[in-house]
Amino acid sequence: MRRIWTGCLLALLIPYVVTLVWSGSIRGEQQKQMAVVSGKRIALDGERTGYVDAEEYLIGMVGRQMPPDYGAEALKAQAVVARTYIYKKMGDSDEIKESELGITYIEESGLEKLWGSEKFVEYYEAIGDAVKATAGVVMTYEDEEIDALYHRASAGMTRAGDEHHPYLEPVESRRDVEAENYLSVMNWPAETFVSKLKELGEDTELAVSQVPESIQMIEKDGAGYVGKIQIGNHIYTGEEVSKALGLASSCFTLEGYEGQIRAVCKGIGHGYGLSQYGAKMMGEEGYSWEDILNYYYKNINLISS
């Protein structure tokens, strides 16, 4: 099956123009690179003008989304995730404004500042290779690009999607517990806790005297993320409370602790779709980027758009 897929992929990549270019922008060294021209472009706006090919744009995009030392297969998977997002936003067009993507283009100088000069060349080449290796490939479900949701690390299992996201089925991602900052603990005085919740702007009469006694978990999903929680006389979603308190995810517990309110939180991000840390570990275990994407997104097709 993999041989068949590889042959189809190579055939589908024929429309892409592959050229050799020389770049002397990195420390004055001449570097031979492969540039893939997709025919799809991003119109820069704001203080900058002009266009950037979607494949070139992806280098900066992936560079901001995933740690560049997560390994080749994880980077390739993230490149497909990012490309799917762009192409879905584009629809039937071959062009889109940067502002419509909600992402700011980051150039080589910005990436060098982000990563540091010592690692810049290594990281830039790693991400560039990942983009080139997956040139043009996107994820589709029933002939439409999917909402390629991703997060840094799940709470040990990813979350099920709704009826509009049937390809988001819960899968185990056990090694996410090894991710840096997987488990976080935060404490607040009751006054601060109540003040943060009131910043949500909800019509609630929550009083300091009501916490922590009035905190009641109402609903959690199968992966352990909070669906609904009652605090005082108001019912919040897990995402609302997570945002108000600055938690790393909505997989959390709240309790009284030494006169304060304590939150114990697992995972990093919303828990839907690709776990980046899980992708990193799968890559290290020998799985390919195709394996990774088909594990975290079910019943999808990998096609060259």
C-alpha positions as CSV (number, residue, x, y, z in Angstrom):
1,M,0.0,0.0,0.0
2,R,2.8,2.4,0.9
3,R,4.5,1.7,-2.5
4,I,1.2,2.5,-4.3
5,W,0.9,5.8,-2.2
6,T,4.5,6.8,-3.0
7,G,3.9,6.3,-6.7
8,C,0.7,8.3,-6.6
9,L,2.4,11.1,-4.7
10,L,5.2,11.3,-7.2
11,A,2.8,11.5,-10.0
12,L,0.7,14.2,-8.3
13,L,3.8,16.3,-7.7
14,I,4.6,16.6,-11.4
15,P,2.7,20.0,-11.7
16,Y,5.0,21.5,-9.2
17,V,8.0,23.3,-10.7
18,V,11.2,22.3,-8.9
19,T,14.2,24.5,-9.4
20,L,17.7,24.9,-8.0
21,V,18.5,28.3,-6.5
22,W,21.4,29.9,-4.7
23,S,21.1,31.8,-1.5
24,G,23.8,33.8,0.2
25,S,21.7,35.3,2.9
26,I,22.8,33.1,5.7
27,R,26.1,34.3,7.1
28,G,27.3,35.1,3.6
29,E,27.6,31.4,2.7
30,Q,26.4,30.2,-0.7
31,Q,23.9,27.4,0.0
32,K,22.3,25.2,-2.6
33,Q,18.6,24.8,-2.0
34,M,15.5,23.3,-3.6
35,A,12.7,25.8,-4.2
36,V,9.2,24.5,-4.8
37,V,6.9,26.8,-6.7
38,S,3.3,25.9,-5.9
39,G,1.4,28.5,-7.9
40,K,-0.4,29.5,-4.8
41,R,0.7,32.7,-3.1
42,I,0.2,34.9,0.0
43,A,-0.3,38.6,-0.5
44,L,1.6,40.5,2.2
45,D,-0.2,43.5,3.7
46,G,0.4,46.1,6.3
47,E,3.9,47.7,6.2
48,R,5.1,45.1,3.6
49,T,3.9,44.5,0.1
50,G,4.4,41.8,-2.5
51,Y,3.7,38.1,-2.7
52,V,5.2,35.0,-1.1
53,D,4.7,31.6,-2.6
54,A,2.8,29.3,-0.2
55,E,5.6,26.8,0.1
56,E,8.1,29.5,1.1
57,Y,5.5,31.0,3.5
58,L,5.2,27.6,5.2
59,I,8.8,27.7,6.4
60,G,8.2,30.6,8.7
61,M,4.7,29.3,9.6
62,V,6.0,25.9,10.7
63,G,9.0,27.6,12.4
64,R,6.6,29.4,14.7
65,Q,4.2,26.5,15.3
66,M,6.5,23.6,16.2
67,P,9.9,23.4,18.0
68,P,12.4,22.8,15.1
69,D,14.2,20.1,17.0
70,Y,11.2,17.8,17.1
71,G,12.6,15.7,14.3
72,A,12.1,15.3,10.5
73,E,8.9,13.3,10.5
74,A,7.1,15.5,13.1
75,L,8.1,18.6,11.1
76,K,6.8,17.0,7.9
77,A,3.5,16.3,9.6
78,Q,3.3,19.9,10.8
79,A,4.1,21.2,7.3
80,V,1.1,19.3,6.0
81,V,-1.1,20.6,8.9
82,A,-0.1,24.2,8.1
83,R,-0.5,23.8,4.3
84,T,-3.9,22.3,4.8
85,Y,-4.9,25.3,6.9
86,I,-3.7,27.7,4.1
87,Y,-5.4,25.8,1.3
88,K,-8.7,25.5,3.1
89,K,-8.7,29.2,3.7
90,M,-7.9,29.8,0.1
91,G,-10.8,27.8,-1.2
92,D,-11.0,27.8,-5.0
93,S,-8.6,30.7,-5.2
94,D,-4.8,30.6,-5.7
95,E,-4.2,33.7,-3.7
96,I,-5.1,35.0,-0.2
97,K,-4.2,38.0,1.9
98,E,-2.0,37.5,4.8
99,S,-4.5,39.2,7.1
100,E,-7.2,36.7,6.1
101,L,-4.9,33.9,7.4
102,G,-4.6,35.5,10.8
103,I,-0.8,34.8,10.6
104,T,2.1,37.2,10.3
105,Y,4.8,36.2,7.8
106,I,8.2,35.7,9.5
107,E,11.3,36.1,7.4
108,E,14.8,34.6,7.8
109,S,15.9,37.4,10.1
110,G,12.9,36.9,12.3
111,L,13.6,33.2,12.6
112,E,17.2,33.8,13.4
113,K,16.2,36.0,16.2
114,L,13.7,33.4,17.4
115,W,16.1,30.5,17.4
116,G,19.5,32.2,17.9
117,S,22.3,32.5,15.4
118,E,24.0,29.2,16.4
119,K,21.0,27.1,15.6
120,F,19.5,29.1,12.8
121,V,21.0,27.4,9.8
122,E,20.3,23.9,11.2
123,Y,16.7,24.6,12.0
124,Y,16.0,26.6,8.8
125,E,17.2,23.7,6.7
126,A,15.3,21.1,8.8
127,I,12.0,22.9,8.3
128,G,12.8,23.7,4.6
129,D,13.5,20.0,4.0
130,A,10.2,19.1,5.7
131,V,8.2,21.5,3.5
132,K,9.9,20.3,0.3
133,A,9.5,16.6,1.2
134,T,5.7,17.1,1.5
135,A,5.3,19.7,-1.3
136,G,1.7,20.4,-2.1
137,V,0.3,17.6,0.2
138,V,-2.9,18.4,2.2
139,M,-5.4,16.4,4.2
140,T,-8.9,16.0,2.9
141,Y,-12.1,14.3,4.2
142,E,-14.9,13.7,1.7
143,D,-12.9,15.8,-0.9
144,E,-12.6,18.9,1.3
145,E,-9.6,20.1,3.2
146,I,-10.0,19.3,6.9
147,D,-9.8,21.7,9.9
148,A,-6.2,20.6,10.7
149,L,-6.4,21.2,14.5
150,Y,-3.2,20.6,16.5
151,H,-1.8,21.2,20.0
152,R,1.5,20.8,21.8
153,A,0.7,17.9,24.0
154,S,-2.5,16.1,25.0
155,A,-3.5,14.9,28.5
156,G,-2.6,11.4,27.4
157,M,-5.5,11.0,24.9
158,T,-6.7,13.3,22.2
159,R,-10.3,14.5,22.1
160,A,-13.3,13.5,19.9
161,G,-14.6,16.1,17.4
162,D,-18.2,17.1,16.9
163,E,-20.4,16.2,13.9
164,H,-18.5,18.7,11.8
165,H,-15.2,17.0,12.6
166,P,-15.8,13.3,12.3
167,Y,-12.1,12.7,11.5
168,L,-11.1,13.8,15.0
169,E,-11.5,10.5,16.9
170,P,-9.8,10.1,20.3
171,V,-6.5,8.2,20.2
172,E,-4.0,7.4,22.9
173,S,-1.0,9.6,23.0
174,R,0.6,8.3,26.2
175,R,4.1,9.7,25.8
176,D,2.7,13.2,25.9
177,V,3.2,12.9,29.7
178,E,6.9,13.2,29.0
179,A,6.5,16.6,27.4
180,E,8.1,19.6,29.1
181,N,5.5,21.4,31.3
182,Y,2.9,18.6,30.7
183,L,1.8,18.9,34.3
184,S,1.3,22.4,35.8
185,V,0.0,23.6,39.1
186,M,-1.2,27.2,39.9
187,N,-2.5,28.8,43.1
188,W,-4.5,32.0,43.7
189,P,-6.0,33.7,46.7
190,A,-9.8,33.4,46.6
191,E,-10.1,37.1,45.8
192,T,-7.8,36.8,42.8
193,F,-9.6,33.7,41.6
194,V,-13.0,35.4,41.7
195,S,-11.6,38.5,40.0
196,K,-10.2,36.5,37.1
197,L,-13.5,34.7,36.5
198,K,-15.4,38.0,36.5
199,E,-13.2,39.2,33.7
200,L,-15.1,36.8,31.4
201,G,-17.9,39.4,31.5
202,E,-20.5,36.9,32.5
203,D,-23.6,38.0,34.5
204,T,-22.7,36.3,37.7
205,E,-22.8,37.3,41.4
206,L,-19.9,35.1,42.4
207,A,-18.6,36.0,45.8
208,V,-15.3,35.2,47.5
209,S,-17.1,33.3,50.2
210,Q,-18.5,30.9,47.7
211,V,-15.2,29.4,46.7
212,P,-14.0,26.7,46.8
213,E,-17.2,25.2,48.2
214,S,-19.3,26.0,45.2
215,I,-17.0,24.6,42.6
216,Q,-18.6,21.6,41.1
217,M,-17.5,19.6,38.0
218,I,-20.5,18.9,35.8
219,E,-19.1,17.4,32.6
220,K,-15.8,16.0,31.4
221,D,-15.1,14.3,28.0
222,G,-13.5,10.9,27.6
223,A,-10.0,12.4,27.4
224,G,-10.5,14.2,30.8
225,Y,-11.0,17.7,29.5
226,V,-13.6,19.8,31.3
227,G,-16.8,20.4,29.3
228,K,-18.8,22.3,32.0
229,I,-18.1,23.4,35.5
230,Q,-20.2,25.3,38.0
231,I,-18.7,28.0,40.2
232,G,-21.1,29.9,42.3
233,N,-24.4,30.3,40.5
234,H,-22.9,30.2,37.0
235,I,-21.9,27.3,34.7
236,Y,-18.8,27.9,32.6
237,T,-17.2,25.9,29.8
238,G,-13.8,24.4,30.5
239,E,-12.3,26.6,27.8
240,E,-13.7,29.7,29.4
241,V,-12.2,28.9,32.8
242,S,-8.9,27.8,31.2
243,K,-8.6,31.1,29.4
244,A,-9.6,33.2,32.4
245,L,-7.1,31.5,34.7
246,G,-4.3,31.2,32.1
247,L,-4.2,27.4,32.3
248,A,-2.3,25.4,29.7
249,S,-5.3,23.4,28.8
250,S,-8.9,22.7,29.8
251,C,-8.0,19.3,31.4
252,F,-7.8,20.6,35.0
253,T,-9.1,20.2,38.5
254,L,-9.9,23.0,41.0
255,E,-9.8,22.6,44.8
256,G,-9.1,24.4,48.0
257,Y,-5.5,24.2,49.1
258,E,-4.0,26.0,52.2
259,G,-6.5,28.8,52.1
260,Q,-6.2,29.3,48.3
261,I,-7.6,27.8,45.1
262,R,-5.4,25.4,43.4
263,A,-5.6,24.2,39.7
264,V,-3.8,21.1,38.6
265,C,-3.6,21.0,34.8
266,K,-2.5,18.3,32.3
267,G,-1.5,18.8,28.7
268,I,-0.7,21.8,26.6
269,G,-3.4,23.1,24.2
270,H,-7.0,22.2,23.4
271,G,-6.3,18.5,22.8
272,Y,-7.9,18.1,19.4
273,G,-6.1,16.6,16.4
274,L,-2.3,16.3,16.1
275,S,-0.3,16.2,19.3
276,Q,3.0,17.7,18.3
277,Y,4.9,16.0,21.1
278,G,3.2,12.7,20.2
279,A,4.3,13.3,16.6
280,K,7.9,13.8,17.8
281,M,7.9,10.6,19.8
282,M,6.3,8.6,17.0
283,G,9.0,9.9,14.6
284,E,11.7,8.8,17.0
285,E,10.0,5.3,17.1
286,G,10.3,5.0,13.4
287,Y,6.9,6.1,12.2
288,S,6.6,8.2,9.0
289,W,4.8,11.5,8.7
290,E,2.1,9.7,6.8
291,D,1.7,7.3,9.7
292,I,1.5,10.1,12.2
293,L,-1.2,12.0,10.3
294,N,-3.3,8.9,9.7
295,Y,-3.0,8.1,13.4
296,Y,-4.2,11.5,14.7
297,Y,-6.7,12.2,11.9
298,K,-9.0,9.3,10.9
299,N,-10.3,8.3,7.5
300,I,-8.5,11.2,5.7
301,N,-6.8,11.3,2.4
302,L,-3.3,12.7,1.7
303,I,-3.4,14.3,-1.7
304,S,-1.4,16.8,-3.6
305,S,-3.5,19.9,-4.2
